[in-house]
Amino acid sequence: MKALVIYWSGTGNTKKVAETIHNTLKNGGVNSILKRVEEALPEELFEFDLIFIGSPSHMWQPPEPVLKYIREKMDYHRRHGDIKLCAPKLFGKRGVVFVTYSGPHTGFNEALPVGKYLGQFMEHMGFDVAGEWYVVGEFHGRESESTKGRLGDIRGRPNQQDLENIIMEVNKILENNR
Ligand SMILES: Cc1cc2nc3c(=O)[nH]c(=O)nc-3n(C[C@H](O)[C@H](O)[C@H](O)COP(=O)(O)O)c2cc1C
């Protein structure tokens, strides 16, 4: 099985989750490639059985480098006739999206549109969305957003427990494949 883990990260939270996913896949015997979105464009998505795409929430949407990657990939695949009406599912192709967020104002709802956006990319490509993972992350450089927001004290997150949950989720995905 071949897997691709792509992500963007400004302050390291999403990177931590991406690396955890990548390492868990490798430990499970999967041939996994880890790339930031800026360098992932040449990767041909249909060559992979499993694709993970991760992003933080910036004003409850993916930040520009993630949007740019998705726009460029969609343009390319539209030109090649891969984006089909009714988005038929490709056999054996699965995608997982992961989002890190701080939720200072409205909590989880600040992450949800990002996960849905990434999931729509996967679905338009014909990949079955096998998971939508949301991970709380400290708002680095803004203390009050990490202590007085809707989610309370989120300093140090994603923490060990958050990453262990991710390891568990990745292993569940791998088990479903056996
Ligand atoms: C410019 C900027 C805007 C952000 N806007 C939001 C937001 O609207 N909602 C939210 O929940 N978190 C927001 N955050 C917090 C990040 O989503 C959160 O800290 C995330 O885990 C950062 O991931 P990263 O370290 O991989 O960049 C914002 C962070 C930055 C730097």
Ligand as a Chemical Component Dictionary entry (heavy atoms), coordinates in Angstrom:
data_LIG
# 
_chem_comp.id                   LIG 
_chem_comp.type                 NON-POLYMER 
_chem_comp.pdbx_formal_charge   0 
_chem_comp.three_letter_code    LIG 
# 
loop_
_chem_comp_atom.comp_id 
_chem_comp_atom.atom_id 
_chem_comp_atom.alt_atom_id 
_chem_comp_atom.type_symbol 
_chem_comp_atom.charge 
_chem_comp_atom.model_Cartn_x 
_chem_comp_atom.model_Cartn_y 
_chem_comp_atom.model_Cartn_z 
_chem_comp_atom.pdbx_ordinal 
LIG C1  C1  C 0 -3.235  33.915 11.234 1  
LIG C2  C2  C 0 -3.914  32.871 12.096 2  
LIG C3  C3  C 0 -5.289  32.783 12.105 3  
LIG C4  C4  C 0 -5.935  31.819 12.882 4  
LIG N1  N1  N 0 -7.285  31.750 12.872 5  
LIG C5  C5  C 0 -7.919  30.783 13.579 6  
LIG C6  C6  C 0 -9.345  30.653 13.539 7  
LIG O1  O1  O 0 -10.053 31.398 12.869 8  
LIG N2  N2  N 0 -9.915  29.666 14.267 9  
LIG C7  C7  C 0 -9.172  28.784 15.006 10 
LIG O2  O2  O 0 -9.759  27.893 15.623 11 
LIG N3  N3  N 0 -7.831  28.888 15.098 12 
LIG C8  C8  C 0 -7.183  29.856 14.392 13 
LIG N4  N4  N 0 -5.827  29.971 14.447 14 
LIG C9  C9  C 0 -5.079  29.026 15.289 15 
LIG C10 C10 C 0 -4.520  27.865 14.491 16 
LIG O3  O3  O 0 -5.498  27.281 13.684 17 
LIG C11 C11 C 0 -3.985  26.781 15.436 18 
LIG O4  O4  O 0 -3.109  27.298 16.366 19 
LIG C12 C12 C 0 -3.333  25.692 14.608 20 
LIG O5  O5  O 0 -3.147  24.552 15.399 21 
LIG C13 C13 C 0 -1.991  26.156 14.050 22 
LIG O6  O6  O 0 -1.438  25.141 13.283 23 
LIG P1  P1  P 0 0.051   25.231 12.765 24 
LIG O7  O7  O 0 0.923   25.333 13.994 25 
LIG O8  O8  O 0 0.260   23.963 12.036 26 
LIG O9  O9  O 0 0.154   26.435 11.893 27 
LIG C14 C14 C 0 -5.170  30.927 13.686 28 
LIG C15 C15 C 0 -3.764  31.041 13.683 29 
LIG C16 C16 C 0 -3.142  31.993 12.910 30 
LIG C17 C17 C 0 -1.638  32.087 12.939 31 
# 
loop_
_chem_comp_bond.comp_id 
_chem_comp_bond.atom_id_1 
_chem_comp_bond.atom_id_2 
_chem_comp_bond.value_order 
_chem_comp_bond.pdbx_ordinal 
LIG C1  C2  SING 1  
LIG C2  C3  SING 2  
LIG C2  C16 DOUB 3  
LIG C3  C4  DOUB 4  
LIG C4  N1  SING 5  
LIG C4  C14 SING 6  
LIG N1  C5  DOUB 7  
LIG C5  C6  SING 8  
LIG C5  C8  SING 9  
LIG C6  O1  DOUB 10 
LIG C6  N2  SING 11 
LIG N2  C7  SING 12 
LIG C7  O2  DOUB 13 
LIG C7  N3  SING 14 
LIG N3  C8  DOUB 15 
LIG C8  N4  SING 16 
LIG N4  C9  SING 17 
LIG N4  C14 SING 18 
LIG C9  C10 SING 19 
LIG C10 O3  SING 20 
LIG C10 C11 SING 21 
LIG C11 O4  SING 22 
LIG C11 C12 SING 23 
LIG C12 O5  SING 24 
LIG C12 C13 SING 25 
LIG C13 O6  SING 26 
LIG O6  P1  SING 27 
LIG P1  O7  DOUB 28 
LIG P1  O8  SING 29 
LIG P1  O9  SING 30 
LIG C14 C15 DOUB 31 
LIG C15 C16 SING 32 
LIG C16 C17 SING 33 
# 
